[in-house]
């Protein structure tokens, strides 16, 4: 127990930031408020909790699963009706409005308790703040790599379809190649004005100080799962990136690629078969339980989700930091389509800065073989 | 049971924010408040972590909180208003007085004083007695230093316009003495060489203290001599720091900056001409010992205290040769 206590002090390499950008997010998870650490037994297991591999048997292959996410401009449609014809007019339009575009894919497979997932994640966030001296915050990253994980049940046996009970631990090793740009740029200062005059977006990103890096990291997870008749109950803990070291290539401005901050997430979920054709899933999660919380932090770091599963489509809903998410999924034989809307808190405090996003996910040619 | 004990340990040993994290958090908080122009909330967030004299972002944000109190906003004040496009390098002071922000109706208004605080926070951040653009770049790095210099530059443009519009009593098109305050000159000069220069160069004007009321009412009694010198030095400091920043950075070629890129060359040439004019005509404008070589002495002064250490006669002559001439 003393060793565990010591470990908790050692692994306090956490970073407080307004939005933590993960290597990948499950569309189902996003629609469920991202309360997903105990439920991620899909193609995104290794992004959430490697211990959930212990629930898997047989072989599952996910070859093609692109997802695109963008700012949900429908939340404020009038904002972009007249962008003006000069930079200051455009700045007025985007002031205090977080902009996002993301594209990712996570092809991979699971074989028994082993899983391998490729990382292909493009994520760009822009946010113009400060009416006095406008400052453009940019976080752009393009990640490629892989995560390989394995889980083993300490005792018992649990299967996603057959039930049972187990307590399992899992671990994963990840390799990340990152092209990144992160900084705050004065809108009217020379660095940004010069970069914009450079021409295409690639030149602009280079001028602002894009850097490249790569690194290795590990994740650890725990999972307790138990069946109670027609329902399953889960409690899971994931320690993501307790040690992930990113090394940046030498560059003129001595900039660093974005770090992968540690997360420790505790989640529970309950799956229930209500009738012959309807399943209900509820989940709840506390994000970063190792960070000291005060006042509204408890609400900010609390997530919950709901899924209603029917034969033709699934309906999702959730709440993340007090903001709602929702969406729908339909399965057309070898094509899985999911459309979701979700909001995030990217400010320093609860209800400070809301980022509204929408995504479209397609998964083609998935198959599972379970002997 | 062991599982729950493990989870409980996480809550017990939860990690508070480090000092660096608190400072970053305070800056993000300040930016959020400045986005809605909640000036005092932004300042409180920054003050909660104490003065960060080595952090250029903290300095810039703290300056922004005072600029916010002054009603200043880069986009609204300079760009959206179209004022930056009014800038004319060949008529710098005149064009600055036509900015929509050059609208002071009293000396030392809250807007003026808050903007002054905002500017001085940046100017003095390099810790030098004579602040320089190069000093900020040396202390904070090329990009952060340039960002601070640019932030100060835009505020100084507005401040210079406010100063000379008020004390020069200019009208909407920048004509000196044509405003509503009554004075036809910036100051009522008493220094001998200053008076001789005005009489010789400015078409019969006197701008003299004996002429009665030709200078700004705020630059004469009941204001004390020290207060008057402080005020006049402010004008010199804004002007000189404007030129120092322009000489210390490389401006973007963007069209949105108007004629700003030509200001340094134009004013440097003007000051060279002024320096030559001071010693011309057989030295008749430069034979009063206390005011000798005023242009060469004052043109590079960027610190308020350094300016106030100089004899008022030099300051008067600098005003007559440079500022009164630029507003003619």
Interface residues (C-beta under 8 A of the other chain):
Chain A: X1 X4 X5 X8 X9 X12 X14 X15 X16 X18 X86 X87 X88 X89 X91 X92 X95 X96 X129 X130 X131 X132 X133 X134 X135 X167 X184 X186 X187 X188 X189 X190 X191 X193 X194 X196 X197 X222 X224 X235 X237 X253 X264 X266 X289 X290 X291 X292 X293 X347 X348 X349 X352 X353
Chain B: X3 X5 X6 X7 X9 X10 X11 X13 X14 X15 X16 X17 X21 X24 X25 X28 X29 X31 X32 X34 X35 X36 X37 X57 X60 X61 X64 X65 X67 X68 X72 X73 X74 X75 X76 X79 X80 X143 X146 X147 X150 X151 X154 X249 X250 X251 X252 X253 X254 X256 X257
